[in-house]
Amino acid sequence: MKVFDNMCSGDLEKSATVLNLAGFIEFIDDFGRRSIFSCEPKDFSVIANSERALNVDPKLVSEAVVRLASGSVCSSEEIQYLAKELE
């Protein structure tokens, strides 16, 4: 089991919140810092298209993407592109 620690860093914390709301991860502590994936990578598209994931507030998702792109974490080119499109 791999544990993800968002270090209570704003850019990672917002993304972890979105992933949790969508059903990708489950927090394993009381304050939402550490989490584990609740599915395998092969199931990501099923989770992403689930009713639970589709009910996550689009504004929250947009904020998470922009924070990842502009935060202290080195984000991927895809995240950088999405952030520019959202701003």
N, C-alpha and C positions, 0 to 999 in steps of 0.2 A: 504494500500500500504506500503510495506517495502522498505526502502531506504538503499542501500549498500554504505558505505563510505570507499573508499580504502585508505583514509588518506594520499594520495600522497606517500604511502610507495611503494618502488620499487617492492617488491615481489607481493603485491596485485595489484598494478597499471598495471603491465604487464599482469596479469590474467584478469583484467577488460578489457583491450584492446582486448585480444583474445575473451572474451565473447561478447564484443560489435561487433567486426568484424564478428563473427559467427551468430549474431542475437539473442542471449540470453538476452542481456540487452540493455538499452538505457540510455545514459548519460542525466542527467537533469540539468546540469550546463555547463558553457562555457569552463571549464578547465579540464573536465574528472575526477572529484573526486567523485561525487555522481551519482548513477545510480539506476534504477529499472529494475526488470525482465520484459521482454516484452512477456512472456509466462508463462503458469502454468507448474508445475513439470511433469504433465502427458504428456506434449508436448515436453519434453526435447529430446526424441529420434528422433522425427520428425525434430526438429531444428538441432540436431547433424548430421543428414543424409541429410540435405538440401544442395543445390548447393552452397549457400552462405557460409555455415560452411566448406564445403569441399574445398573451395577456399582459406581458411586462410592458410598462409604460414606455413608448418609443422615446419620449424625452429623456428618461433615465438612461436608456441605452445610448442615445446620442451623447449625453454628458459623459458617460463612461468612456466612450471612444475618444472624445476630445481630450479628456484628462489623461488617457493613456498616451496619446500622441504628443501632448505638451508637458507631460510630467517628467519625473526623474528617471523613469524606466525607459530603456531603449526598446521602442516598439517597432513592429515590422513595417515594411513599405505599404502593405495593405491597410494597416491601421492609420498610417500617415495620410494615405490617399482618402480614406473614408472621412477622416477628421476634416480635411480640406473641403470635401464635398458638403459636410454638415455645417460648416461655419458660414 
